[in-house]
């Protein structure tokens, strides 16, 4: 099976969860808070690769070439690799797309209440680091550590 790479998730806030049930509960609460279903994605288990496609993913040589170009031009590339590794290690990842800063802060509060960590917002021009990884970071290649 070819490894799937996350494309740059413009306008998405991504968060790692340690528990699949909490990830699903966070996703449900985000929907209850008025965030549209198209703007919430819970990536966990065997469905994570399919759900990851909503972030603009690809596989194969074109994905590897794009990833190499991203590495040269983006300082957030190591963060995307951490999310991919988290999914490989069976840590659910929740994505939420909210443009309004006030509603986004509310969404982050919901994620945190459900145990989210390693929370980052990927804007069009910059990435906002909201919360660090909790515990031991996943193993990753030296060139993917920033």
PyMOL commands that set and color helices and strands:
alter all, ss='L'
color gray80, all
select helices_A, chain A and resi 20-32+37-39+45-55+60-73+77-88+101-113+142-144
alter helices_A, ss='H'
color red, helices_A
select strands_A, chain A and resi 12-16+40-43+93-97+117-122+127-131
alter strands_A, ss='S'
color yellow, strands_A
deselect
rebuild
show_as cartoon
